């Protein structure tokens, strides 16, 4: 692979379409509620990927952020449910929420409680075939490290243009996602957004869709800077080094504390 360096700026978007089970769909107000919940499941953010031949580092790009993200107020949302659904509809919805949200009930179904947010950074070492995810958990930083997983990409003959460059389509199944990636052989590095990499050219577009859930995410390159002096690919070193399994245990312990607190809060709302 080439020693070419640079920065690519991506817009990331994700959306989860909310669909009620069949027994609730015909109830008055459910269509409107499903639209509101789907809107809550949509988000957009911007990232900067610094890359070179041997490694890449992607972090949020604050220079692209426009305004503050909307916050979900669960108390106000719960207060509005009875007005939209009526007493009987609220009772049916509450039973569904308890079945799907477990101890978290309504709030657990709408906003599955988790102290774990998305990684603050993605570092990939293409020589050592490892990756590091930068996480912040309740103010404490962790570095989650593991072996780089190389998707079984299938490169097609389909081509198009993006940002004035020729891009080629490749597909793969990664975990439960059906993934389409578009890479440019004109920039021969293995890098791509997040942990999508391993193609014979920089990945400029990723489109991934859940096979079982109505979930979709995209990374779209908005601009590329091939000024090698601007790229800074430095291995993160802040926080203890843990495996994904060790980090999962830490997260689950904190999530249980959060679920217990949410259950007490929900009881206070009368659900």
BELWO-V409233 format. One record per backbone hydrogen bond with DSSP energy under -0.5 kcal/mol. CO is the residue of the C=O (numbers start at 1). NH is the residue of the N-H. If there is no record, write none. Layout:
co:nh
CO:NH
CO:NH
This chain:
co:nh
6:51
7:225
8:10
8:49
9:222
9:223
10:12
10:47
11:220
12:45
13:218
14:43
15:17
15:216
16:18
17:19
21:24
21:25
22:26
24:27
27:30
29:33
30:34
31:35
32:36
33:37
34:38
35:39
36:40
37:41
39:42
41:16
43:14
45:12
46:61
47:10
48:50
48:59
49:8
50:57
51:6
54:126
54:127
55:52
56:124
57:50
58:122
59:48
60:62
61:64
62:65
65:67
71:73
72:74
73:77
74:78
75:79
76:80
77:81
78:81
78:82
80:84
81:85
82:86
85:89
86:90
87:91
88:92
89:93
90:94
91:95
92:96
93:97
94:98
95:99
96:100
97:101
98:102
101:104
102:105
104:107
104:108
105:109
106:110
107:111
115:117
120:60
121:134
122:58
123:132
124:56
124:126
125:129
125:130
129:148
130:125
131:146
132:123
133:135
133:144
134:120
134:121
135:142
136:138
137:140
140:137
141:240
142:135
142:144
143:145
143:242
144:133
146:131
148:150
149:151
151:153
153:155
154:171
158:169
160:167
162:165
165:162
167:160
168:183
169:156
170:181
171:154
172:174
172:179
173:175
174:177
176:211
177:174
177:179
178:209
179:172
180:207
181:170
181:183
182:204
182:205
183:168
183:185
184:187
184:202
187:189
187:202
188:2
189:201
190:198
191:203
193:196
195:197
199:201
202:184
202:204
204:221
205:182
206:219
207:180
208:217
209:178
213:215
214:17
215:210
216:15
217:208
218:13
219:206
220:11
223:9
224:226
225:7
226:228
227:230
227:231
232:234
237:239
240:143
240:242
242:145
243:247
244:248
245:249
246:250
247:251
248:252
249:253
250:254
251:255
252:256
253:257
254:258
255:259
256:260
257:261
258:262
259:263
260:264
261:265
262:266
263:267
264:268
265:269
266:269
266:270
266:271
267:270
